[in-house]
Amino acid sequence: MTLRVVSVQRNIGVSIAWIAVLYTVPLFGFIAYILLGEPMIGRRYRQRVDQASLLMDDMARRENLVFDQGQ
């Protein structure tokens, strides 16, 4: 569970706090982390990330076309 906390959490302070809870009260800490600790990514956030990814891909494609035409 420690590896999961460290790999998923982005904030080091939050990671240390969850690890302390997990080692102090293992059963309660495990249940609490499963219910509360996992960072949830909402549907709207995923949609915005997907849109941003498409825009970035489009921009990269256009830049490659411009660079290819210049040579």
Backbone as a ProteinNet text record, in pm:
[ID]
protein_1_A
[PRIMARY]
MTLRVVSVQRNIGVSIAWIAVLYTVPLFGFIAYILLGEPMIGRRYRQRVDQASLLMDDMARRENLVFDQGQ
[TERTIARY]
83.3	0	88.1	203.4	295.4	337.8	367.6	406.4	293.7	171.7	56.2	44.3	58.5	47.2	154.4	276.4	387.7	372.8	324.9	315.1	195.9	87.8	-33.9	-36.9	5.1	-2.5	103.1	66	159.6	225.4	159.9	211.4	284.7	411.1	491.8	438.9	386.4	330.6	209.5	125.6	7.5	50.8	151.7	202.7	253.4	331.5	387	275	175.3	63.3	-11.4	-40.3	-110.4	-26.9	101.6	188.6	189.3	193.3	189.5	58.8	-52.2	-181.5	-182.7	-130.6	-129.1	-46.7	65.8	149.7	100.7	31.1	-18.2	-141.3	-239	-362.1	-386.8	-326.1	-325.8	-464.4	-553	-683.3	-765.2	-774.3	-846.7	-780.3	-646.9	-574.2	-597.2	-599.4	-623.6	-762.5	-863	-1000.8	-1016.2	-957.9	-967.9	-900.3	-784.8	-715.1	-795.2	-851.8	-931.9	-1051.9	-1116	-1235.1	-1202.5	-1097.1	-1071	-940.3	-842.5	-707.8	-677.5	-744.6	-716	-760.9	-671.3	-713.2	-808.9	-925.1	-1026.1	-1015.1	-1017.5	-1016.2	-1157.3	-1218.1	-1356	-1370.5	-1492	-1522.2	-1487.3	-1520.9	-1491.2	-1340.7	-1265.3	-1119.8	-1062.3	-1110.1	-1063.3	-1095.1	-1213.4	-1250.1	-1157.2	-1125.5	-1034.1	-894.8	-848.6	-716.5	-715.4	-821.3	-830	-831.3	-906.1	-909.3	-771.9	-705.8	-572.3	-475	-486.9	-400.1	-422.5	-548.8	-578	-520.8	-534.8	-479.1	-327.5	-264.2	-118.3	-73.7	-144.7	-111.5	-128.3	-236.8	-261.4	-151.6	-113	-6	125.4	155.5	279.3	278.6	165	154	175.8	114.1	131.3	276.4	341.2	481.3	569.6	542.7	621.3	601.6	477	452.8	529.1	529.8	602.2	751.2	804.6	947.6	983.3	898.3	926.5	924.6	836	827.5	948.2	1008.3	1121.1	1250.3	1258	1383.3	1388
-118.7	0	125.6	116	230.3	268.8	169.6	198.4	266	224.4	286	432.7	459.8	598.2	685.2	635.8	714.9	737.7	636.1	650.7	734.8	739.2	809.4	953	977.6	1111.6	1202.2	1325.3	1421.2	1508.4	1525.7	1611.4	1524.9	1554.8	1472.4	1476.1	1590.5	1600.4	1510.6	1505.5	1418.5	1272.7	1239.1	1101.9	1059.6	1145	1112.6	1096.9	1181.6	1170.8	1039.2	1001.1	875.2	755.2	759.4	648.9	638.5	752.3	750.8	689.7	725.9	668.5	519	478	335.2	252.8	306.8	232.2	242.5	349.2	366.7	280.9	290.4	210.7	143.5	27.3	-33.3	-60.2	-124	-157.4	-31.7	56.6	182	265.7	271.3	348.9	296.9	164.3	103.7	140.2	123.7	154.5	304.3	387.7	532.3	575.2	516.7	554.8	514.2	394.6	350	442.7	483.2	568.1	714.7	766.7	911.3	951.6	866.3	907.3	907.8	823.7	818.1	947.8	1013.4	1135.1	1099.8	1158.5	1131.9	1235.9	1188.2	1278.1	1280.1	1395.1	1407.6	1399	1380.4	1367.6	1496.2	1611.3	1738.6	1759.4	1722	1736.9	1647.9	1524.6	1433.5	1489.1	1546.6	1604.2	1719.4	1804.4	1915.9	1865.9	1762.7	1707.1	1646.7	1576.7	1520.2	1628.7	1736.5	1847.3	1912.6	1932.1	1992	1901.9	1772.9	1678.7	1685.7	1693.8	1706.2	1835.9	1945.5	2073.1	2066.9	2004.3	1993.1	1906.3	1795.7	1710.7	1786	1863.4	1942.1	2045.4	2113.5	2213.6	2148.3	2033	1964.1	1921.8	1873.2	1834.9	1955.6	2069.1	2189.9	2236.2	2229.7	2272.7	2181.8	2052.8	1961.5	1992.4	2027	2061.5	2187.6	2286.1	2409.7	2383.8	2306.3	2276.6	2193	2100	2018.9	2100.8	2200	2283.5	2375.4	2410.9	2501.7	2437.1	2307.4	2241	2201.7
0	0	0	64	66.7	-75.3	-156.9	-295.1	-371.4	-344.7	-410.1	-370.3	-241	-191.9	-255.3	-258.3	-311.2	-461.6	-534	-679.2	-722.6	-642.2	-683.4	-634.6	-513.3	-454.9	-516.8	-547.5	-605.8	-499.6	-388	-282.4	-180	-153.6	-63.9	79.4	122.2	256.7	274.6	173	177.6	179.1	99.9	97.2	233.9	297.7	429.6	531.5	525.5	619.5	600.3	475.7	452.5	495.5	470.8	513.5	665.4	734.2	881	930.3	868	907.6	879.9	765.3	730.8	829.2	875.2	968.5	1112.7	1146.4	1282.6	1308.1	1222.3	1234.2	1099.1	1077.6	943.8	885.1	958.3	901.6	872.9	970.3	950.7	840.9	842	741.4	601.1	586.8	456	404.3	488.8	449.9	421	507.2	487.7	357.5	327.1	204.5	81.1	84.7	-29	-50.1	59.9	47.9	21	82.3	77.6	9.7	12	-26.8	-174.3	-249.9	-392.9	-459.2	-531.7	-601.2	-714.8	-711.7	-813.9	-924.4	-1045.2	-1159.4	-1214.4	-1212.9	-1257.6	-1407.9	-1451.6	-1593.4	-1668.4	-1609.7	-1677	-1691.2	-1588.2	-1594.4	-1705.1	-1713.5	-1819	-1957.1	-1972.6	-2101.6	-2138.5	-2041.7	-2068.6	-2103.1	-2034.5	-2064.6	-2204.4	-2240.9	-2374.8	-2481.6	-2456.9	-2552.2	-2564.7	-2452.5	-2455.3	-2530.3	-2511.3	-2581.2	-2732.2	-2773	-2916.1	-2972.9	-2898.6	-2944.5	-2956.4	-2859	-2863.1	-2980.6	-3004.7	-3119	-3249.5	-3259.3	-3379.3	-3399.6	-3293.7	-3303.5	-3344.7	-3289.5	-3323.7	-3470.2	-3518.2	-3659.4	-3750	-3714.5	-3795.9	-3795.6	-3681	-3674	-3758.5	-3756	-3839.6	-3987	-4026.3	-4166.5	-4203.9	-4117.4	-4145.7	-4155.2	-4064.6	-4068.2	-4191.2	-4231.2	-4348.7	-4476.1	-4484.5	-4603.3	-4613.8	-4503	-4504.4	-4551	-4552.9	-4590.2	-4733.1
[MASK]
+++++++++++++++++++++++++++++++++++++++++++++++++++++++++++++++++++++++

